[in-house]
Amino acid sequence: MSGKTIEFTTDNFQSNVLESSKVVLVDFWAEWCGPCKMLTPVINEIADECSDDFSIGKLNVDENSDIAAQYGIRSIPCLLFFKNGQVEKQIVGAVDKIEISTILNELK
């Protein structure tokens, strides 16, 4: 992960995602997932460029299965976009930077 990409966990999900004053992008991923690994550089790049406006991070579904189950994550990578503690948008699968940035800016 890059320096500005947040590692979301069961312990910090409430404070860093649900109670955040920023729009939050959570990338649900796993170490064994090929498409997830392809998406990681894109997520890190967006985090490096946009951390002042958004909270961008990753949540490992194997290590935090309770959160993944709570949001019905069945396929990864899965991107959930939160605003005011609510899921506003969801994307399943590897997508490009432009699509992710467009959604973030729409929710801003």
TORZA-360022 format. One record per atom (N, C-alpha, C, O): x, y, z; atom name; residue in three letters. Coordinates in steps of 0.05 Angstrom, whole numbers. Layout:
<pts>
PT; x; y; z; site; code
PT; X; Y; Z; CA; Ala
...
</pts>
This chain:
<pts>
PT; x; y; z; site; code
PT; 17; -24; 0; N; Met
PT; 0; 0; 0; CA; Met
PT; 17; 25; 0; C; Met
PT; 40; 25; 10; O; Met
PT; 7; 46; -12; N; Ser
PT; 22; 71; -12; CA; Ser
PT; 18; 85; 15; C; Ser
PT; 2; 76; 32; O; Ser
PT; 33; 105; 19; N; Gly
PT; 33; 120; 44; CA; Gly
PT; 6; 132; 51; C; Gly
PT; -1; 136; 74; O; Gly
PT; -10; 139; 30; N; Lys
PT; -36; 152; 35; CA; Lys
PT; -60; 133; 33; C; Lys
PT; -82; 141; 37; O; Lys
PT; -55; 108; 26; N; Thr
PT; -76; 88; 25; CA; Thr
PT; -80; 77; 53; C; Thr
PT; -61; 67; 65; O; Thr
PT; -105; 79; 62; N; Ile
PT; -111; 70; 89; CA; Ile
PT; -117; 40; 90; C; Ile
PT; -130; 30; 71; O; Ile
PT; -108; 27; 110; N; Glu
PT; -115; -1; 114; CA; Glu
PT; -140; -2; 133; C; Glu
PT; -137; 2; 157; O; Glu
PT; -163; -8; 121; N; Phe
PT; -187; -9; 137; CA; Phe
PT; -189; -37; 150; C; Phe
PT; -183; -57; 137; O; Phe
PT; -198; -38; 175; N; Thr
PT; -201; -63; 189; CA; Thr
PT; -226; -62; 205; C; Thr
PT; -240; -41; 207; O; Thr
PT; -233; -85; 217; N; Thr
PT; -256; -85; 235; CA; Thr
PT; -254; -65; 257; C; Thr
PT; -273; -52; 265; O; Thr
PT; -229; -61; 267; N; Asp
PT; -225; -43; 290; CA; Asp
PT; -228; -13; 282; C; Asp
PT; -237; 3; 299; O; Asp
PT; -222; -6; 258; N; Asn
PT; -223; 23; 251; CA; Asn
PT; -245; 30; 231; C; Asn
PT; -248; 53; 223; O; Asn
PT; -261; 11; 222; N; Phe
PT; -281; 15; 201; CA; Phe
PT; -301; 36; 210; C; Phe
PT; -308; 54; 194; O; Phe
PT; -311; 34; 234; N; Gln
PT; -331; 53; 244; CA; Gln
PT; -321; 81; 243; C; Gln
PT; -334; 99; 232; O; Gln
PT; -297; 86; 254; N; Ser
PT; -287; 113; 256; CA; Ser
PT; -277; 124; 229; C; Ser
PT; -281; 147; 222; O; Ser
PT; -263; 107; 214; N; Asn
PT; -251; 116; 189; CA; Asn
PT; -269; 116; 164; C; Asn
PT; -263; 129; 145; O; Asn
PT; -290; 100; 165; N; Val
PT; -308; 99; 142; CA; Val
PT; -336; 110; 149; C; Val
PT; -345; 130; 137; O; Val
PT; -349; 98; 168; N; Leu
PT; -377; 106; 174; CA; Leu
PT; -380; 133; 186; C; Leu
PT; -400; 147; 182; O; Leu
PT; -360; 142; 202; N; Glu
PT; -361; 168; 215; CA; Glu
PT; -344; 189; 201; C; Glu
PT; -341; 212; 211; O; Glu
PT; -333; 183; 178; N; Ser
PT; -316; 202; 163; CA; Ser
PT; -332; 225; 152; C; Ser
PT; -355; 222; 143; O; Ser
PT; -321; 249; 153; N; Ser
PT; -333; 272; 140; CA; Ser
PT; -328; 274; 111; C; Ser
PT; -340; 290; 96; O; Ser
PT; -309; 257; 101; N; Lys
PT; -302; 256; 72; CA; Lys
PT; -317; 233; 59; C; Lys
PT; -327; 215; 72; O; Lys
PT; -318; 234; 32; N; Val
PT; -327; 211; 17; CA; Val
PT; -304; 190; 20; C; Val
PT; -281; 197; 18; O; Val
PT; -312; 165; 24; N; Val
PT; -293; 144; 29; CA; Val
PT; -296; 122; 7; C; Val
PT; -318; 113; 2; O; Val
PT; -273; 114; -4; N; Leu
PT; -272; 92; -23; CA; Leu
PT; -260; 68; -8; C; Leu
PT; -237; 70; 2; O; Leu
PT; -274; 46; -6; N; Val
PT; -264; 22; 6; CA; Val
PT; -261; 0; -16; C; Val
PT; -280; -7; -29; O; Val
PT; -236; -9; -20; N; Asp
PT; -230; -30; -39; CA; Asp
PT; -230; -56; -23; C; Asp
PT; -211; -61; -8; O; Asp
PT; -250; -73; -27; N; Phe
PT; -250; -100; -15; CA; Phe
PT; -234; -118; -32; C; Phe
PT; -239; -121; -56; O; Phe
PT; -213; -131; -20; N; Trp
PT; -194; -146; -36; CA; Trp
PT; -184; -170; -19; C; Trp
PT; -191; -173; 4; O; Trp
PT; -168; -187; -32; N; Ala
PT; -154; -209; -19; CA; Ala
PT; -127; -214; -33; C; Ala
PT; -124; -208; -56; O; Ala
PT; -108; -224; -18; N; Glu
PT; -81; -229; -28; CA; Glu
PT; -81; -247; -52; C; Glu
PT; -64; -244; -70; O; Glu
PT; -98; -267; -52; N; Trp
PT; -98; -288; -73; CA; Trp
PT; -113; -279; -99; C; Trp
PT; -114; -294; -118; O; Trp
PT; -124; -255; -99; N; Cys
PT; -142; -246; -121; CA; Cys
PT; -125; -231; -142; C; Cys
PT; -115; -209; -136; O; Cys
PT; -123; -242; -166; N; Gly
PT; -107; -230; -187; CA; Gly
PT; -118; -202; -195; C; Gly
PT; -102; -183; -196; O; Gly
PT; -144; -200; -201; N; Pro
PT; -154; -173; -209; CA; Pro
PT; -151; -152; -186; C; Pro
PT; -147; -129; -192; O; Pro
PT; -151; -162; -161; N; Cys
PT; -147; -143; -139; CA; Cys
PT; -118; -132; -140; C; Cys
PT; -114; -108; -135; O; Cys
PT; -99; -149; -146; N; Lys
PT; -72; -140; -148; CA; Lys
PT; -68; -120; -171; C; Lys
PT; -52; -102; -170; O; Lys
PT; -83; -125; -193; N; Met
PT; -81; -106; -216; CA; Met
PT; -93; -79; -208; C; Met
PT; -83; -58; -218; O; Met
PT; -113; -78; -191; N; Leu
PT; -126; -54; -183; CA; Leu
PT; -110; -38; -162; C; Leu
PT; -113; -13; -160; O; Leu
PT; -93; -51; -147; N; Thr
PT; -79; -38; -125; CA; Thr
PT; -63; -14; -133; C; Thr
PT; -65; 7; -120; O; Thr
PT; -47; -14; -155; N; Pro
PT; -33; 11; -163; CA; Pro
PT; -51; 34; -169; C; Pro
PT; -45; 57; -164; O; Pro
PT; -75; 28; -180; N; Val
PT; -94; 49; -187; CA; Val
PT; -105; 61; -161; C; Val
PT; -107; 86; -158; O; Val
PT; -112; 44; -142; N; Ile
PT; -122; 54; -116; CA; Ile
PT; -100; 71; -102; C; Ile
PT; -106; 92; -91; O; Ile
PT; -76; 62; -102; N; Asn
PT; -54; 77; -89; CA; Asn
PT; -49; 103; -103; C; Asn
PT; -44; 123; -90; O; Asn
PT; -51; 104; -129; N; Glu
PT; -47; 129; -144; CA; Glu
PT; -69; 149; -137; C; Glu
PT; -63; 173; -133; O; Glu
PT; -94; 140; -136; N; Ile
PT; -116; 158; -129; CA; Ile
PT; -113; 168; -101; C; Ile
PT; -117; 191; -95; O; Ile
PT; -104; 150; -83; N; Ala
PT; -100; 159; -55; CA; Ala
PT; -78; 180; -53; C; Ala
PT; -81; 200; -38; O; Ala
PT; -57; 176; -68; N; Asp
PT; -35; 196; -68; CA; Asp
PT; -44; 223; -78; C; Asp
PT; -35; 243; -69; O; Asp
PT; -61; 222; -98; N; Glu
PT; -69; 247; -111; CA; Glu
PT; -93; 261; -97; C; Glu
PT; -95; 285; -99; O; Glu
PT; -109; 246; -83; N; Cys
PT; -135; 257; -74; CA; Cys
PT; -140; 254; -44; C; Cys
PT; -162; 258; -35; O; Cys
PT; -119; 249; -28; N; Ser
PT; -124; 244; 0; CA; Ser
PT; -134; 268; 15; C; Ser
PT; -145; 266; 37; O; Ser
PT; -130; 292; 4; N; Asp
PT; -140; 316; 18; CA; Asp
PT; -171; 318; 16; C; Asp
PT; -184; 328; 34; O; Asp
PT; -182; 307; -6; N; Asp
PT; -211; 309; -11; CA; Asp
PT; -226; 283; -3; C; Asp
PT; -249; 285; 4; O; Asp
PT; -212; 260; -5; N; Phe
PT; -226; 235; -1; CA; Phe
PT; -209; 217; 18; C; Phe
PT; -185; 221; 21; O; Phe
PT; -222; 197; 30; N; Ser
PT; -208; 176; 44; CA; Ser
PT; -208; 152; 26; C; Ser
PT; -230; 142; 18; O; Ser
PT; -185; 141; 20; N; Ile
PT; -182; 119; 1; CA; Ile
PT; -168; 97; 16; C; Ile
PT; -146; 101; 27; O; Ile
PT; -179; 73; 15; N; Gly
PT; -166; 51; 28; CA; Gly
PT; -175; 24; 20; C; Gly
PT; -193; 21; 2; O; Gly
PT; -163; 3; 32; N; Lys
PT; -167; -24; 25; CA; Lys
PT; -175; -40; 50; C; Lys
PT; -166; -35; 72; O; Lys
PT; -193; -60; 46; N; Leu
PT; -201; -77; 67; CA; Leu
PT; -198; -106; 58; C; Leu
PT; -210; -115; 39; O; Leu
PT; -180; -121; 72; N; Asn
PT; -175; -149; 65; CA; Asn
PT; -198; -166; 74; C; Asn
PT; -204; -167; 98; O; Asn
PT; -212; -179; 56; N; Val
PT; -236; -194; 63; CA; Val
PT; -230; -219; 78; C; Val
PT; -247; -229; 94; O; Val
PT; -206; -230; 75; N; Asp
PT; -199; -254; 91; CA; Asp
PT; -194; -247; 120; C; Asp
PT; -200; -263; 138; O; Asp
PT; -182; -224; 125; N; Glu
PT; -176; -215; 152; CA; Glu
PT; -199; -201; 166; C; Glu
PT; -199; -198; 191; O; Glu
PT; -218; -191; 151; N; Asn
PT; -241; -176; 161; CA; Asn
PT; -267; -185; 150; C; Asn
PT; -282; -170; 139; O; Asn
PT; -271; -211; 152; N; Ser
PT; -294; -224; 139; CA; Ser
PT; -321; -214; 150; C; Ser
PT; -341; -215; 136; O; Ser
PT; -321; -204; 174; N; Asp
PT; -346; -194; 186; CA; Asp
PT; -356; -169; 171; C; Asp
PT; -380; -166; 166; O; Asp
PT; -337; -151; 164; N; Ile
PT; -345; -127; 149; CA; Ile
PT; -354; -135; 121; C; Ile
PT; -374; -125; 111; O; Ile
PT; -339; -153; 108; N; Ala
PT; -346; -162; 81; CA; Ala
PT; -374; -174; 81; C; Ala
PT; -390; -169; 63; O; Ala
PT; -380; -191; 101; N; Ala
PT; -406; -203; 103; CA; Ala
PT; -428; -183; 108; C; Ala
PT; -450; -184; 97; O; Ala
PT; -422; -163; 125; N; Gln
PT; -441; -142; 131; CA; Gln
PT; -451; -127; 106; C; Gln
PT; -474; -119; 104; O; Gln
PT; -433; -124; 87; N; Tyr
PT; -439; -109; 62; CA; Tyr
PT; -444; -128; 39; C; Tyr
PT; -446; -119; 16; O; Tyr
PT; -447; -154; 44; N; Gly
PT; -454; -173; 23; CA; Gly
PT; -434; -176; 1; C; Gly
PT; -442; -180; -22; O; Gly
PT; -409; -173; 8; N; Ile
PT; -387; -176; -13; CA; Ile
PT; -384; -205; -21; C; Ile
PT; -377; -222; -4; O; Ile
PT; -391; -211; -46; N; Arg
PT; -389; -238; -55; CA; Arg
PT; -368; -241; -77; C; Arg
PT; -357; -263; -81; O; Arg
PT; -361; -220; -91; N; Ser
PT; -341; -220; -112; CA; Ser
PT; -321; -197; -106; C; Ser
PT; -329; -175; -98; O; Ser
PT; -296; -203; -111; N; Ile
PT; -276; -182; -108; CA; Ile
PT; -259; -180; -133; C; Ile
PT; -257; -200; -148; O; Ile
PT; -247; -158; -138; N; Pro
PT; -248; -133; -123; CA; Pro
PT; -276; -121; -124; C; Pro
PT; -290; -123; -144; O; Pro
PT; -283; -109; -101; N; Cys
PT; -308; -94; -100; CA; Cys
PT; -303; -67; -87; C; Cys
PT; -291; -66; -65; O; Cys
PT; -311; -46; -101; N; Leu
PT; -307; -19; -91; CA; Leu
PT; -333; -9; -80; C; Leu
PT; -353; -8; -95; O; Leu
PT; -333; 0; -55; N; Leu
PT; -357; 13; -44; CA; Leu
PT; -349; 42; -38; C; Leu
PT; -328; 48; -27; O; Leu
PT; -367; 60; -46; N; Phe
PT; -363; 89; -43; CA; Phe
PT; -383; 98; -21; C; Phe
PT; -407; 96; -25; O; Phe
PT; -372; 107; 1; N; Phe
PT; -389; 116; 24; CA; Phe
PT; -390; 146; 25; C; Phe
PT; -370; 160; 20; O; Phe
PT; -413; 156; 32; N; Lys
PT; -417; 185; 38; CA; Lys
PT; -435; 186; 62; C; Lys
PT; -457; 175; 62; O; Lys
PT; -426; 201; 82; N; Asn
PT; -442; 203; 107; CA; Asn
PT; -449; 176; 119; C; Asn
PT; -471; 172; 129; O; Asn
PT; -431; 157; 117; N; Gly
PT; -435; 131; 129; CA; Gly
PT; -452; 112; 113; C; Gly
PT; -457; 89; 122; O; Gly
PT; -461; 120; 90; N; Gln
PT; -479; 103; 73; CA; Gln
PT; -465; 96; 47; C; Gln
PT; -450; 113; 36; O; Gln
PT; -470; 72; 37; N; Val
PT; -460; 64; 11; CA; Val
PT; -476; 79; -10; C; Val
PT; -500; 77; -12; O; Val
PT; -461; 94; -27; N; Glu
PT; -474; 110; -48; CA; Glu
PT; -470; 96; -75; C; Glu
PT; -487; 100; -93; O; Glu
PT; -449; 81; -78; N; Lys
PT; -443; 68; -104; CA; Lys
PT; -426; 43; -99; C; Lys
PT; -411; 42; -80; O; Lys
PT; -429; 24; -117; N; Gln
PT; -414; -1; -115; CA; Gln
PT; -405; -9; -143; C; Gln
PT; -420; -7; -163; O; Gln
PT; -380; -18; -146; N; Ile
PT; -369; -28; -171; CA; Ile
PT; -356; -55; -164; C; Ile
PT; -340; -57; -145; O; Ile
PT; -362; -75; -180; N; Val
PT; -349; -101; -177; CA; Val
PT; -331; -105; -201; C; Val
PT; -339; -102; -224; O; Val
PT; -306; -114; -195; N; Gly
PT; -287; -119; -216; CA; Gly
PT; -266; -97; -219; C; Gly
PT; -270; -75; -207; O; Gly
PT; -245; -102; -233; N; Ala
PT; -224; -83; -238; CA; Ala
PT; -234; -62; -258; C; Ala
PT; -243; -69; -280; O; Ala
PT; -231; -37; -250; N; Val
PT; -239; -15; -268; CA; Val
PT; -216; 5; -270; C; Val
PT; -197; 3; -255; O; Val
PT; -219; 24; -288; N; Asp
PT; -197; 42; -292; CA; Asp
PT; -199; 67; -274; C; Asp
PT; -220; 72; -261; O; Asp
PT; -177; 81; -273; N; Lys
PT; -175; 104; -255; CA; Lys
PT; -196; 125; -262; C; Lys
PT; -207; 138; -243; O; Lys
PT; -201; 130; -287; N; Ile
PT; -220; 150; -295; CA; Ile
PT; -248; 145; -284; C; Ile
PT; -262; 163; -274; O; Ile
PT; -257; 119; -285; N; Glu
PT; -283; 112; -275; CA; Glu
PT; -285; 117; -245; C; Glu
PT; -305; 128; -235; O; Glu
PT; -264; 109; -230; N; Ile
PT; -264; 113; -201; CA; Ile
PT; -264; 142; -194; C; Ile
PT; -279; 151; -177; O; Ile
PT; -247; 158; -207; N; Ser
PT; -245; 186; -202; CA; Ser
PT; -271; 201; -208; C; Ser
PT; -279; 219; -194; O; Ser
PT; -284; 193; -230; N; Thr
PT; -309; 205; -237; CA; Thr
PT; -330; 201; -215; C; Thr
PT; -344; 220; -208; O; Thr
PT; -332; 177; -205; N; Ile
PT; -351; 172; -184; CA; Ile
PT; -345; 188; -159; C; Ile
PT; -362; 200; -146; O; Ile
PT; -319; 188; -151; N; Leu
PT; -311; 203; -127; CA; Leu
PT; -319; 233; -130; C; Leu
PT; -331; 244; -112; O; Leu
PT; -314; 244; -153; N; Asn
PT; -320; 273; -157; CA; Asn
PT; -350; 278; -158; C; Asn
PT; -359; 299; -150; O; Asn
PT; -365; 259; -168; N; Glu
PT; -395; 261; -168; CA; Glu
PT; -406; 262; -140; C; Glu
PT; -426; 275; -134; O; Glu
PT; -393; 247; -122; N; Leu
PT; -403; 244; -94; CA; Leu
PT; -392; 267; -76; C; Leu
PT; -402; 270; -54; O; Leu
PT; -373; 281; -85; N; Lys
PT; -360; 302; -69; CA; Lys
PT; -379; 323; -60; C; Lys
PT; -372; 342; -47; O; Lys
</pts>
